[in-house]
Amino acid sequence: RQVVAEGGQALFLVPEISLTGPFFGEFCASLREPVVLWHSRLKDRERRHSWLGIRRGQVRVVVGARSAALLPFRDLRLAVLDEEQDESFKQEGQSPLYHARDVALHRAAAFRAVTVLGSATPSLESWQAAKQGQARLVLMPQRVSQAARPAVTLLPLPYGRAIAPELLDKLRERLSRGEQSILLVNRRGYATVLMCCKCGWVDRCPSCGVAKIQHEEPSGEFVLRCHHCTRRSPVPAHCPQCANARLRVMGAGTQKVVAELRRFLPAARVLRMDGDTLSEKGGDHRIYDGFLRGEADVLVGTKLVAKSFHFPRVTLVGVVDADTMLHMPDFRSSERTMQLLAQVAGRSGRADKAGEVVLQTLQPEHIAVCGALRGDYGAFADQELVLRRELGYPPFSALVRLVWAGKDEAVLAAE
């Protein structure tokens, strides 16, 4: 309000397009100034109109995804990044390659504007910068609603199914009370691996080398998809290496969890939020608005459900597999696991009713899981920074990735 009153411009960045709608609605309701949306799904005419308005200084407030950091502001006074630690702010795979956080910081400095990096679980780079005095750390130990932190329970991963009986009982309890629940499954599709029980063969994409994901089509038929190049193929009847007909699917995706809910809780109304459902026209508004209005009892989704959504009726959050990212070949795996668990836990008990969080895990002693259990991100961050310093990883160093790409692997190897 202060920036608008003084005639300046403000930028509010969110990591996902699906989050722009709720924030846009909030700002339109509270500010008496034009607010525009900016993201890649807008029509060309809408983007051109907004771009010109921002350049001329007629638009005072912009709510957008990462590309909004590149807009031609005339008098930027304030830049806010919500969930600044989110990797979605980094654009990879297409030009221009950039990180919206770095761009926003640079552009705000050029305008002598204020930058606010908002997060309950800031990146370790930002945390370390604040500890060194390069940024001011503003702590908000209390939840906005003044509600107590939700209780956190650890359960072992069940064998042969995705949802443990104890978690199902808690879901039934919420269903009987007319309350809502969220289940986080950080994989879309039905199953994550198709494997031969005899020789260990795994069905991998011939182009990308990664395991194909089993998906259930609307017709009920199962197909295999590569999530990198979108290649599709039918489910083989037998192993192509040893001709064994006993093929086993492993891992749970959002579709499998929805199927289990419909089997064990047939009365529950279930919505699914992942990359597949959000790619449908109007999918983000339909799912968000429907769940907010109470048209579903359980929301099953990937990490999108852990973002800045506010669902006051949610009193239970379940994480189907808290260990999913711990084994990724990434030095940030512990950090991202802790951030995801803390963020999704924050969706529970945001109003007048107490919340609860259930984490299914096989590694209850891991520092990321323990950090989520205690709800102390600062202690986790300080402990993780000690390991980063010992290993020479960022924020104590800079890493550069060199990529050679081409159609002929032999030519690339020779170069």
C-alpha positions as CSV (number, residue, x, y, z in Angstrom):
1,R,0.0,0.0,0.0
2,Q,2.8,2.4,0.8
3,V,4.6,1.8,-2.5
4,V,1.3,2.3,-4.4
5,A,0.5,5.4,-2.5
6,E,3.9,6.9,-3.3
7,G,3.4,6.2,-7.0
8,G,5.9,3.3,-7.3
9,Q,5.6,-0.2,-8.6
10,A,5.6,-3.5,-6.7
11,L,6.4,-7.0,-7.8
12,F,5.1,-10.2,-6.1
13,L,6.6,-13.4,-7.3
14,V,5.3,-16.9,-6.7
15,P,6.9,-20.2,-7.7
16,E,4.0,-21.8,-9.5
17,I,1.4,-20.5,-12.0
18,S,-1.3,-22.2,-9.9
19,L,-0.5,-19.9,-7.0
20,T,-1.0,-16.6,-9.0
21,G,-4.8,-16.8,-8.9
22,P,-5.3,-16.9,-5.1
23,F,-2.8,-14.0,-4.5
24,F,-4.2,-12.0,-7.4
25,G,-7.6,-12.3,-5.8
26,E,-6.3,-11.2,-2.4
27,F,-4.5,-8.1,-3.8
28,C,-7.4,-7.1,-6.0
29,A,-9.7,-7.2,-3.0
30,S,-7.4,-5.3,-0.7
31,L,-5.8,-2.7,-3.0
32,R,-7.6,0.0,-4.9
33,E,-5.1,0.0,-7.7
34,P,-4.9,-2.0,-11.0
35,V,-3.2,-5.4,-10.3
36,V,-2.1,-7.5,-13.3
37,L,-1.2,-11.2,-13.6
38,W,1.9,-12.4,-15.5
39,H,2.7,-16.0,-16.5
40,S,3.2,-18.1,-19.6
41,R,-0.5,-19.3,-19.9
42,L,-1.8,-15.8,-20.6
43,K,-2.9,-15.0,-24.2
44,D,-0.6,-12.9,-26.3
45,R,-3.1,-10.0,-26.2
46,E,-3.2,-10.0,-22.4
47,R,0.5,-10.2,-22.1
48,R,1.0,-7.3,-24.5
49,H,-1.5,-5.1,-22.7
50,S,0.1,-5.8,-19.3
51,W,3.7,-5.4,-20.7
52,L,2.9,-1.9,-22.0
53,G,1.1,-0.9,-18.9
54,I,4.1,-1.9,-16.7
55,R,6.5,-0.1,-19.0
56,R,4.5,3.1,-19.0
57,G,4.1,3.0,-15.2
58,Q,0.3,2.7,-15.4
59,V,0.3,-0.7,-13.6
60,R,1.3,-0.5,-10.0
61,V,1.2,-4.1,-8.8
62,V,2.3,-7.3,-10.6
63,V,1.6,-10.8,-9.4
64,G,3.4,-13.4,-11.4
65,A,5.5,-16.5,-11.8
66,R,9.3,-16.3,-12.4
67,S,9.2,-14.6,-15.8
68,A,7.7,-11.5,-14.2
69,A,11.1,-10.7,-12.8
70,L,12.1,-9.8,-16.4
71,L,9.3,-7.2,-17.0
72,P,10.2,-3.6,-18.0
73,F,9.4,-1.8,-14.7
74,R,9.5,2.0,-14.8
75,D,9.8,2.6,-11.1
76,L,10.2,-0.6,-9.1
77,R,10.1,0.1,-5.3
78,L,9.4,-3.3,-3.8
79,A,10.1,-6.9,-4.9
80,V,8.7,-9.8,-2.9
81,L,9.4,-13.5,-3.5
82,D,7.1,-15.9,-1.8
83,E,8.7,-19.3,-1.0
84,E,12.0,-17.9,-2.2
85,Q,13.7,-21.3,-1.7
86,D,11.6,-23.0,-4.3
87,E,13.6,-24.5,-7.2
88,S,10.8,-23.5,-9.6
89,F,12.2,-20.0,-9.6
90,K,15.1,-21.4,-11.6
91,Q,14.6,-21.7,-15.3
92,E,16.4,-24.6,-17.0
93,G,16.2,-26.3,-20.3
94,Q,15.3,-23.2,-22.4
95,S,16.8,-19.8,-22.9
96,P,17.2,-17.5,-21.1
97,L,18.7,-19.5,-18.3
98,Y,18.2,-17.6,-15.0
99,H,17.1,-17.7,-11.4
100,A,14.3,-15.3,-10.6
101,R,15.6,-14.7,-7.1
102,D,19.0,-13.5,-8.5
103,V,17.3,-11.4,-11.2
104,A,14.9,-9.8,-8.7
105,L,17.8,-9.0,-6.3
106,H,19.8,-7.4,-9.1
107,R,16.9,-5.4,-10.6
108,A,15.8,-4.2,-7.1
109,A,19.3,-3.0,-6.4
110,A,19.4,-1.1,-9.7
111,F,16.2,0.7,-8.7
112,R,17.3,1.0,-5.0
113,A,14.2,-0.9,-4.1
114,V,13.4,-3.1,-1.1
115,T,13.6,-6.9,-1.7
116,V,11.7,-9.3,0.6
117,L,12.6,-13.0,0.4
118,G,9.7,-14.7,2.2
119,S,9.8,-18.3,3.4
120,A,9.3,-20.5,6.5
121,T,12.2,-22.6,5.2
122,P,14.6,-20.3,3.4
123,S,17.4,-21.6,1.2
124,L,20.6,-22.2,2.9
125,E,22.2,-19.5,0.7
126,S,19.7,-16.9,2.0
127,W,20.0,-18.2,5.6
128,Q,23.8,-17.9,5.5
129,A,23.6,-14.4,3.9
130,A,21.4,-13.3,6.8
131,K,23.8,-14.8,9.4
132,Q,26.7,-12.9,7.8
133,G,24.8,-9.6,7.9
134,Q,24.3,-9.4,4.1
135,A,20.5,-9.5,4.6
136,R,18.3,-8.6,7.6
137,L,16.6,-11.6,9.2
138,V,13.0,-11.0,10.3
139,L,11.7,-13.9,12.4
140,M,7.9,-14.7,12.7
141,P,7.8,-17.5,15.2
142,Q,4.0,-17.4,15.5
143,R,1.7,-18.6,12.8
144,V,-0.4,-15.9,11.2
145,S,-3.6,-17.4,12.6
146,Q,-2.0,-17.7,16.1
147,A,-2.9,-21.4,15.9
148,A,-0.6,-24.0,17.6
149,R,1.9,-25.9,15.5
150,P,0.4,-29.2,14.4
151,A,1.4,-32.4,16.1
152,V,3.7,-34.6,14.0
153,T,3.6,-38.4,14.1
154,L,6.1,-40.8,12.4
155,L,4.9,-44.1,10.9
156,P,6.9,-46.8,9.1
157,L,6.3,-47.2,5.4
158,P,3.7,-49.9,4.9
159,Y,4.5,-53.0,2.9
160,G,2.5,-53.7,-0.3
161,R,0.4,-50.6,-0.1
162,A,0.8,-46.8,-0.1
163,I,-1.3,-45.7,2.9
164,A,-0.6,-47.3,6.4
165,P,-3.7,-48.5,8.3
166,E,-3.0,-45.9,11.1
167,L,-3.1,-43.1,8.5
168,L,-6.3,-44.5,7.1
169,D,-7.9,-44.4,10.5
170,K,-7.0,-40.8,10.9
171,L,-8.5,-40.0,7.5
172,R,-11.7,-41.8,8.5
173,E,-11.8,-39.7,11.7
174,R,-11.6,-36.4,9.7
175,L,-14.2,-37.7,7.3
176,S,-16.6,-38.4,10.1
177,R,-16.1,-34.9,11.5
178,G,-16.5,-33.1,8.2
179,E,-12.9,-31.9,8.1
180,Q,-10.5,-32.0,5.2
181,S,-7.2,-33.8,4.6
182,I,-4.2,-33.5,2.3
183,L,-2.0,-36.3,1.2
184,L,1.4,-35.5,-0.3
185,V,2.8,-37.9,-2.9
186,N,5.8,-36.5,-4.7
187,R,5.3,-38.6,-7.8
188,R,2.6,-38.3,-10.4
189,G,1.3,-41.4,-12.2
190,Y,0.4,-44.8,-10.8
191,A,3.7,-46.6,-10.2
192,T,7.2,-45.4,-10.5
193,V,9.1,-48.6,-11.7
194,L,8.2,-51.6,-13.8
195,M,10.7,-54.4,-13.0
196,C,11.2,-58.1,-13.9
197,C,11.1,-60.3,-10.7
198,K,13.5,-62.8,-12.2
199,C,16.4,-60.9,-13.9
200,G,16.0,-57.4,-12.5
201,W,15.3,-55.7,-15.8
202,V,13.8,-52.3,-15.5
203,D,11.8,-50.7,-18.3
204,R,13.7,-47.5,-19.1
205,C,13.2,-44.9,-21.8
206,P,15.6,-45.6,-24.7
207,S,16.2,-41.9,-25.2
208,C,16.6,-40.7,-21.7
209,G,17.7,-43.8,-19.7
210,V,15.3,-43.1,-16.9
211,A,12.7,-45.5,-15.6
212,K,9.3,-45.1,-17.3
213,I,6.3,-44.3,-15.1
214,Q,3.1,-46.3,-15.2
215,H,0.0,-44.2,-15.8
216,E,-3.6,-45.1,-15.7
217,E,-5.5,-43.6,-18.7
218,P,-9.1,-42.3,-18.3
219,S,-10.2,-45.5,-20.1
220,G,-8.7,-47.6,-17.3
221,E,-5.9,-48.9,-19.5
222,F,-2.3,-48.7,-18.1
223,V,0.5,-47.2,-20.2
224,L,4.2,-46.3,-19.6
225,R,5.4,-42.7,-20.0
226,C,8.8,-41.1,-19.8
227,H,8.5,-37.9,-17.8
228,H,11.4,-36.3,-19.5
229,C,10.7,-36.7,-23.3
230,T,6.9,-37.8,-22.9
231,R,7.6,-41.0,-24.9
232,R,4.6,-43.4,-24.5
233,S,4.6,-47.2,-24.7
234,P,2.3,-50.1,-23.8
235,V,3.0,-52.2,-20.7
236,P,4.9,-55.3,-21.9
237,A,3.4,-58.7,-21.3
238,H,6.8,-60.2,-20.4
239,C,10.4,-59.3,-19.8
240,P,12.2,-58.6,-23.1
241,Q,15.5,-60.0,-21.6
242,C,14.4,-63.3,-20.1
243,A,10.8,-63.7,-21.3
244,N,9.6,-63.9,-17.7
245,A,5.9,-63.0,-17.4
246,R,6.1,-62.0,-13.8
247,L,6.6,-58.2,-14.0
248,R,6.2,-56.2,-10.8
249,V,5.3,-52.5,-10.5
250,M,6.8,-50.7,-7.5
251,G,6.5,-47.2,-6.0
252,A,3.4,-45.1,-5.5
253,G,2.2,-42.2,-7.5
254,T,-0.8,-39.9,-7.0
255,Q,-3.0,-42.1,-9.1
256,K,-2.3,-45.2,-6.9
257,V,-3.0,-43.3,-3.7
258,V,-6.3,-42.1,-5.1
259,A,-7.2,-45.7,-6.1
260,E,-6.4,-46.9,-2.5
261,L,-8.6,-44.1,-1.0
262,R,-11.5,-45.1,-3.3
263,R,-11.0,-48.7,-2.2
264,F,-10.7,-48.2,1.6
265,L,-12.7,-45.0,1.9
266,P,-15.4,-45.2,-0.7
267,A,-17.4,-42.4,0.8
268,A,-14.6,-39.9,0.6
269,R,-14.6,-37.3,-2.1
270,V,-11.1,-37.1,-3.6
271,L,-9.4,-34.5,-5.8
272,R,-6.0,-34.9,-7.4
273,M,-3.5,-32.1,-8.0
274,D,-0.5,-32.9,-10.1
275,G,1.1,-31.9,-13.4
276,D,-1.4,-34.0,-15.3
277,T,-4.6,-32.6,-13.8
278,L,-3.2,-29.0,-13.8
279,S,-2.4,-29.3,-17.5
280,E,-6.1,-29.6,-18.2
281,K,-7.8,-26.3,-19.2
282,G,-8.8,-24.5,-16.1
283,G,-7.6,-27.3,-13.9
284,D,-5.8,-25.2,-11.3
285,H,-8.9,-23.0,-10.6
286,R,-11.2,-26.0,-10.6
287,I,-9.2,-27.9,-8.1
288,Y,-8.3,-25.0,-5.8
289,D,-11.8,-23.5,-5.8
290,G,-13.5,-26.9,-5.4
291,F,-11.4,-27.9,-2.4
292,L,-11.7,-24.4,-0.8
293,R,-15.5,-24.6,-1.1
294,G,-15.5,-28.0,0.6
295,E,-16.5,-30.0,-2.5
296,A,-13.9,-32.7,-1.6
297,D,-12.7,-34.4,1.6
298,V,-9.2,-35.3,0.6
299,L,-6.7,-33.6,-1.7
300,V,-4.0,-35.8,-3.1
301,G,-1.1,-34.1,-4.9
302,T,2.5,-33.7,-5.6
303,K,4.6,-30.9,-4.0
304,L,2.2,-28.4,-5.4
305,V,-0.1,-29.0,-2.4
306,A,2.7,-28.0,-0.1
307,K,2.9,-24.4,-1.5
308,S,1.2,-21.3,-0.1
309,F,-2.4,-22.4,-0.4
310,H,-4.7,-21.6,2.5
311,F,-7.4,-24.2,3.2
312,P,-8.9,-23.5,6.6
313,R,-10.8,-26.8,6.9
314,V,-7.7,-29.0,6.6
315,T,-6.7,-30.6,9.9
316,L,-4.7,-33.6,8.7
317,V,-1.7,-33.8,6.4
318,G,-0.2,-37.1,5.4
319,V,3.1,-37.6,3.6
320,V,3.0,-40.9,1.9
321,D,6.8,-41.3,1.5
322,A,8.9,-38.8,3.3
323,D,12.1,-40.4,2.0
324,T,11.4,-39.8,-1.7
325,M,14.1,-37.1,-2.2
326,L,16.6,-38.2,0.4
327,H,18.3,-40.6,-2.1
328,M,18.5,-38.2,-5.0
329,P,22.1,-37.6,-6.3
330,D,21.9,-33.9,-5.2
331,F,23.8,-32.2,-2.3
332,R,20.6,-30.3,-1.6
333,S,18.5,-33.5,-1.1
334,S,18.3,-33.1,2.7
335,E,17.5,-29.4,2.5
336,R,14.8,-29.9,-0.1
337,T,13.3,-32.8,1.9
338,M,13.2,-30.7,5.1
339,Q,11.7,-27.7,3.2
340,L,9.0,-29.9,1.6
341,L,8.0,-31.6,4.8
342,A,7.9,-28.3,6.7
343,Q,5.9,-26.6,4.0
344,V,3.3,-29.3,3.7
345,A,3.0,-29.5,7.5
346,G,2.1,-25.8,7.4
347,R,-1.1,-26.6,5.5
348,S,-2.6,-28.4,8.6
349,G,-4.5,-26.6,11.3
350,R,-4.4,-23.1,9.9
351,A,-7.8,-22.0,11.4
352,D,-9.6,-22.7,14.7
353,K,-9.1,-26.5,14.8
354,A,-5.9,-28.3,15.8
355,G,-3.9,-29.8,13.0
356,E,-2.0,-33.1,12.7
357,V,0.8,-34.3,10.4
358,V,1.7,-37.9,9.7
359,L,5.0,-38.7,8.0
360,Q,5.5,-42.2,6.6
361,T,9.3,-42.9,6.6
362,L,11.9,-45.6,6.8
363,Q,14.5,-43.1,8.1
364,P,13.2,-41.5,11.2
365,E,16.7,-40.7,12.4
366,H,17.6,-38.6,9.3
367,I,18.3,-34.9,10.2
368,A,15.7,-33.7,7.7
369,V,13.0,-36.0,9.1
370,C,14.0,-35.1,12.7
371,G,13.9,-31.4,11.8
372,A,10.4,-31.7,10.5
373,L,9.4,-33.6,13.6
374,R,10.7,-30.9,15.9
375,G,9.6,-28.0,13.6
376,D,13.0,-26.3,14.1
377,Y,14.3,-25.2,10.7
378,G,17.0,-23.0,12.2
379,A,18.6,-25.9,14.0
380,F,18.5,-28.1,10.9
381,A,19.9,-25.3,8.7
382,D,22.9,-24.7,11.1
383,Q,23.6,-28.4,11.2
384,E,23.4,-28.8,7.4
385,L,25.7,-25.8,6.9
386,V,28.4,-27.5,8.9
387,L,28.3,-30.4,6.5
388,R,28.2,-28.1,3.5
389,R,31.3,-26.3,4.7
390,E,33.2,-29.5,5.3
391,L,32.4,-30.8,1.8
392,G,33.0,-27.4,0.1
393,Y,29.4,-27.1,-1.3
394,P,27.4,-23.9,-1.7
395,P,27.0,-21.4,-0.1
396,F,30.7,-21.8,0.7
397,S,31.6,-22.3,-3.0
398,A,30.2,-21.9,-6.5
399,L,29.5,-24.9,-8.7
400,V,29.4,-24.7,-12.5
401,R,27.8,-27.3,-14.7
402,L,29.1,-27.8,-18.2
403,V,26.7,-29.5,-20.6
404,W,27.6,-30.8,-24.1
405,A,24.5,-31.5,-26.2
406,G,24.1,-32.9,-29.7
407,K,22.6,-35.6,-31.8
408,D,25.8,-37.7,-32.2
409,E,27.3,-39.0,-29.0
410,A,30.6,-39.9,-30.7
411,V,31.1,-36.4,-32.0
412,L,30.4,-35.0,-28.5
413,A,32.9,-37.4,-27.0
414,A,35.6,-36.4,-29.4
415,E,35.0,-32.7,-28.5
